[in-house]
């Protein structure tokens, strides 16, 4: 590492302060959120942590030793410790990156109550270069993180555009309202407010009507059915009649030959962020032998997976062939009903599925649950036209996901080498700028 790298005892270059529990009478009031060290939760009227402050999770269930930087003004509870570094010696982002992978969990005493103390933190030894070198390292790593965030933001926009079009066609029936208004047909009283909102959209300067050939696929009238007013000519059907459900399974964990193979094996911990849609990789993989000797099945690309027990309603679309455990269902459309339609129809039904799920806290859904979900349905042709319109969005989301994996792997490979001094900035190729978001 050379003479430019210096060893410090953390207690000599930092001060520490515990968070504290807010007063009970203040719970639920105010504009700030509380940060336990694990997540931001309910509102509180006081704050003792600002954007950019450095903290370490000190105790609780899981995550003890994780280092975090606050991303909003909030209230820090007694589950975490705030660290104020001497910025002239160690930059807080450098400290954060140093322990991003190799967390401080090793300090945990291992007692029944997981815990790290200020004394534990004080005795940590840190090796770091001069502050200006730290700044250069931070910039390289921050640029990678920014590109990951940009891809996430793009995905959020693309997913929202796809979902908005789905809701417009299959939930709010906007094209039917458009056709009815243009034809001078009466709008049912129950849909009057919706029609008024739609008319305001139609009158806006940036309104773009659907192409005539697509509008022609929608009727210009409504019919009252058991679900309320639906487009004339559509049917009300059980969601179960539109889909095929596929069960999962778990190979015997005692048989080594069944595990660590080439087939991704999905469980709810692998569910992606909602805007990322696709699941590409999983925490565990199984072998072909494990697949053949269990009730697990190989799901094709485009299948939607929904978690059915415990954390109910997590949805993900399969990006590569994979299997899943028995706490999930795989869902595909019957009669060539499109994958994207099934994905959003399932997400739209999640709230109902959660409410109808069996168990005292609605924590399970079964095959019978899907039979009780009623949806208005048009025809397979319209679902496929919808998919053609959003295919490009989904393709971009998938490409962004692969790029995020590449960026994350690059960052996580470079991080320990830069932080330890194994790799100098002079040796670092210009890999960051070569990877642009889609």
N, C-alpha and C positions, 0 to 999 in steps of 0.2 A: 504493500500500500504506500510506502514511502513516507517522508516526513510531513507531507501535506495532510495526512490523516491523524486526528487526535482523539484520544480516549477520554471520555468524561463520565463522572458519576452523576446520574440524573438529579439526585438531591442537591448537588452543588450548583446546578444551572437552572433549576425550576422550583416553583412553589406549587402546592397542591391544596385543593379544597373539596370537601365532600359536598355533594348535593344534599338537599333536605326534602322531607315530605311536606307538601303544602298543607295549609290549615284546612281542616275538614269543612269549615263553613264557607270556604272560598271555592270549593270544587264545583265545576260547572259554570263558573262566571268568567267574564273577561275575554280578552282577545288573544292571549298567548296559549301555546300548547305545551304540554309537559313532555319531557324527553327522559324516559327511564334508562336510556342507554341501549335499548333494543329497538324502540320505535316511538314515533310521536303519537300521542293519544289525545285525551280530552282537553278542553279549554281550561285555563287558569288565569287569574287576573294579575299575577306577579311574574317576574322573569329574573333569572339569575344567570342566564346563558345567552350569549349573542352569536349571531352568524359568524362562523369561522373559528369559534372556540374549540379547543382540543379536549377530548375527554377519553377516559378508559372505563369500560364496563367493569364494576368492582365486585358485584355479587348478584345472585339471582339464579334463575333457571336457564342455563345455556348462555353462551356468548361471553362468559366471564373472561376478561383479558382482551376483548376486541377493542381496537382503537378507532375512534370516529371523530369527524369534524362536523359540528352543528351546521345545518343548512338553513336554519331560521332562528329568530329570537324565540326563546322558550324558557320553560321552567325545568331545571335539572333536579331529579329526585335523588334520594340517598342511595340509589343503586349504582351510582357512577361517581367518578372523581374527575374534577376539572384540573388540567395541567397547564400552568402558565410558564412557558419557556423563556429563557433569556434569548431574545431574537437575534442578538448580535453573535450568538454562538451556534444555536441550533434553530433552524426554521421549523415552524410547527408542521408544515406540509412535508418536510423531509422526515420528521419523526413519524408522521402518519404513514408515509410510504414505507419507511423502514419496518414498521410492524403491521403492514397491510396483509402480508402473507404469513410471516412468522409472528403471530400474535403474542400477547403477553400471558396467554393461558397457562404457560409453564409455571407462572408464579402462584397459581391457585394452590392452596394448602391441601386440597383433596379431602377436606372435612365434609361432613354431611351437608353443611351450607357452603356452597361454593363461594369463595371470597378472595379478594386481593386488597391489601391495605396500602396506606400511604407509605408506610415503612418499606413494604415490598418494592414499591415504585422508586423510592429514594435510592435504593441500592443497585438499581439497574446500571449497567455500564454500556455506554453508547460510543461507537467509533464513527467519526464524521470528518469530512473534508472542510475546508474553509467555506464560509457562508456563500461566497460568490460561486463556488463550484456546486454547492447545494442548490442554488437558484437555477443553474443550468440543468442539473439532473431533474429538478422539479418540473421545469418547463417541458422537457422531453416527455416525461410521464404524464403531465397534465394534458399535453396535446393529444396523446393517445386516448385519455379519458374523455376529452372533449369530442373526439370523433365518435366514440361509443355513444355518448349522449346525443349527438346529432342524429345518428342512425336510429336511436330509440325515438327521438322526436318525430322523425320522418315516418316511422312505423305507426306512431300514434295517429298522425294525420291520415295516412292511408287506410288504417283500420277504421277510423271514424267515418271516412268518406264511404267506405264499403257498407258499414252498418247503417249510415244515414239513408243510402239508396235502398237498402233492404227494408228499413222501416217505412220509407215513403211508399214503396210498392205494396208490401205485404202486410203492413200493420195499419198505416194511416190511409191507404188506398188513394193517394194523391192523383194518380193518373185517371182514376174513375171519377173523382171530383172534377178534374179538369174537363173530362169529356162531358160530364153532366152539365157543367156550367156553360160550355160552348154550345151544347145542344139545347139549352134552355130547359132541361129536365129538372123536376123538383128535387131538392135535397132534403132527405129526412130530417125532422126536427132535431133528433139526437146528434146529427152531424153538422148542424148549422154553424156552430162555433168553429169547428174544424174548417168548414168551407170558407168562412170569413177570413180566417188566418191564411188559408191557401190563396184567396183572392188577393190579399196584400202581397204575398210572394209573387204572384203572377204580374202584379202591377209594378214591381220593382224594376229598376233599370237593368240589373244584371240577370234577370230571369231568362233561363234557356229552356224552352219547352222540349219535351222528348221528341225524337224523330217520329214522323207520321206513321211509319210502318210499325213502330213499337206501341204507340198510343192505340193503334187499331186493335191490338191484342187485348186491350182492356175494355170492358163494357162502359156504358154511359148511364147506367142505372144501378140502384141498390135493391137488395131484397132482405127482408127481416127473417132471421133464422135464430136458432137457439143461442148463438153467440152474440146476437144483436144484428145490426145492419152490416151486410157483407156485399161485395160486388155481385150483381145478378149473373147467374151462370156458374158461380163458384160453388163449392160444396163445403160443408162442415164435416170434418173427419177426425178420427182419433190420430194423434201424432204417430202412434204405433203402426198405423196402416201405411204410413209413408216411408218407414225406415226399417232397416234390419239391425237388430241388436246382436252384438258379439260379446261373449263373456271372456274373462281373462283367467289367469292361473299362475301359480308359483311352483316352479320345479323344487324338488326337495333340496333344502339348503345343506343337508348332510352329504350330498353327493357332489364332490368337487367337479366332476366332469360336466355337470349341468351349468356351471357358472363361468364367468369371465370369458365368454365367447364373443362372437361378432354381431349378435342380435341385440339391439337395444331393448331394455325391459322397463316399461314405464310404470311409475307409481306417482302418487299425487305430489311428492316432493320435486318431481321433474316438470311440473306444470309451468309453462313460460309466463312472463308478464302478459297481461291481457292483450296489449297492442302488438306483441310479437307473434301471436296466433299460432305459429308452428312450434312443435317440439322436434329438435334435431338430434340431441344427444340425451342420454340418461345416466343416472348415477351408477346403475348396475346393468350388466349385459349377461345374456345367457347363451348357451351353445345350441346348435341344432338338436343335439341329443336331449338337452333339457327341454326344448320346445316339444319334441316328439314324445317325451315321457311325462307330460303334464297336461293340464287342461288349457294352457296358454295357446293362443293362436297367433299367426302372423298377420298383422294388419297391413293393408295396402296403403300406399301414399294417398292422402286425401281423406282418409278416415278421420272422423272426429271422435276424440276420447273425452268422456265425461266422468268425473269422480262421483261415485255413488254411495260411499260410506264415509263417515267422519267429516272431512271437509267436502261437503256436497256441492257439486255444480261447477267445479273447475273444468274448463274446456280447453282443448288444444287440438290442432289439426296435425296429423302425422305427416312429416316431411320425408321420411324414409321408412321402408318396411320395418316394423317393430312389433314386439309383444307387450303385454301389460299384465298387471296383477288382477286378482279377482275383486278388488275394490272399485273397479272401473268398468264401464261399458264402452265398446267401440260402436260407432253409429255411422251407417252409410245409407244412402237413399235407395229406395226401390224404384224399379222401372226407369232407370237413368235420371232420377231426380238429382240435381247437381250437388256437388260437395259443398260449395260455398253457401248455397241455400240451406242445406242441412245444418251447417255450422252456425249460421245466424239464427235459424229457426230454433235450434237447440238452446242457444244463448238466451233467446227471447223467452223460452219456456222455463229457464232455470229457476226464476223466482217462484213460479207456480210449482215446479218440481220440489223445491225446498219446502214449500208450504204443505205439499201433499205427501212428502216423504214419511215413511213409517218411523215410529220411535217417539219417545217423549219429547225430544228436542229436534225432531225432523232431521235426523242425521243419517237416514238411509233412504235410497230410492230403489225400487225393484222394477222388474219388467211390467208388472201390473200398473205401476205408477205412470208409465208412458201411455198406457191404454186410456187413462183418465184425462190426459191432456188433449183438449179439443182445439183444432186450428182451422181457419179458413184456408182452402186450397184451390188454386187455379188449375194448372196443368203442368206437365213436365216441360213443355216447350218454353213457358215463361220463366221457369226456374233456370233453364239453361241459357236463355238470353240474358238474364240477370248475371249469371256467372261469366258470360263472355265480356260483359261490361266491367266487371271487377277483377278479371283474371290478371290484368296487368298490375293492379294494386297488390294483389296477393303475391305475384312473382317478385315485385320489388321488395316486399316485406321479407320474403324468403331470402333473397340475395343480401339484404341488409343484415339478416340474422347470421348468415355465413360470414359476412364481413366482420360483424361484432365478435364472433368467435375468434377469427383470425387476429383482430386487434387486441382482444383480451389475452390470447395466448402470447402475442408479441410482448405486450406490456408485462405479463407475469414472468416471461423469460428474461426480459431486460432488467426488471426491477431489482431482483436480488444481486445481479451482477454489477449494476450501477451503484447500489447502496453499499455493497461490500468493497467496492474499488477493484473488483476483478476485471471489470470492463471500464475503460476510460471513455470520456466523451469524444476524444480524438479517434478512438477505435470504432465509434458507433456509426454504422452506415446510415444513410438517410432513408431509413425504413418508414418512419412516421409519415413523411410527406408523400410517400408512394401509394399510400392507401387512402383513397377518397371515398366518401359515402356515395351510395347509389343515387 
